[in-house]
């Protein structure tokens, strides 16, 4: 059964007012990323990926921060195409 258009509009506005639609939007807008942080020789490596990504998957974006707070990106880009297996592996990647 299809409700008349004006009734659908009223029902939709009720959902908005109650927050039912907003709660769905909130799930989408929550941060879906996880981070793995490693420290090595004065550098901090922040690895980010979609929640559920294995550390061995080439689906991580990695940033390196030195003691002065300068940031460098792995491979010089912000692509999610690196592994975050362990500190030694992450430190051996190239940053620019």
N, C-alpha and C positions, 0 to 999 in steps of 0.2 A: 504494500500500500504506500503510495506516495503522498506525502502531505502537501497541501497547497503551498505555493511559494511563500506567501506571507507567514504561514505557520512555520515553515522551515527556517525562515529568517529569524523568527522569534526564538525558536529552539536553539539555533546557533548562538544567538546573543546570550541565551541563558548559559550555554556551555562556557562562553567567554567570561561571563560574569562570575560563574562558579569556579572557573579555573581549570575545567576539564581539558580544554584545548590547550591552554597555557602549559599544563603539566606535560602534555605530549611534546610541546615545543621545548620545554625545559630539558627533557631527556636528550633531545637532539643537540641542544646548545651546551650541555655540560661538557667539560673537557674530556674527550675520549682518549687522551694520551696518557701513557705511563712514562716514567723517567727512570733511568739507571744512571747513577753517578759514580764515577771512579776518580781517585786522586792518585797522582804519580809525579814525583819530582817537582813539586810546586805547581803543577797544573791540575785543574779540575776539568773533567770531561763530563758533559751532560748529554746523555743519549736519550732521544725521545722516539716513541713509536706508538702506534695504535694499540690500545689495551689488548692483551692476549698474544702479542707478537713474541716469538721465541728469541732469545738473545742471539742465536745462531742464524736467524733469518736476515737476509740483506734488505731489511725494511726499516732501518734506523737512520735518523738524522742526528749528527753528532757535532757538538760545539766544544771547543777547548778554550778555557779561560786561564790566563797566567796569573801570577801573584799580583800584578798591577791591575787586573780586571780586564785586560785586553782580550777580546773574543776573536777566535778564528774558527772558520767552518771546515769540516772535514771535506776534502776534495775541492774546497773553495766554493761549494754550493750548498743550498739548503734542501737537497733532495733526500728522500728517505730510501737510500740505497746502500747502506753500510751495515756491517755486523757489529754487535756490542757484546761479544762473547765474554771478554774479561779485560782487566786493566791493561795488560801487556798488549793485547791485540788492538785495543782502541788507541793506545799511545803510539803504536807503530804506524798508524794510518797517516796520510799526509794532510796538512792543514794550511790554509791560506786565507 
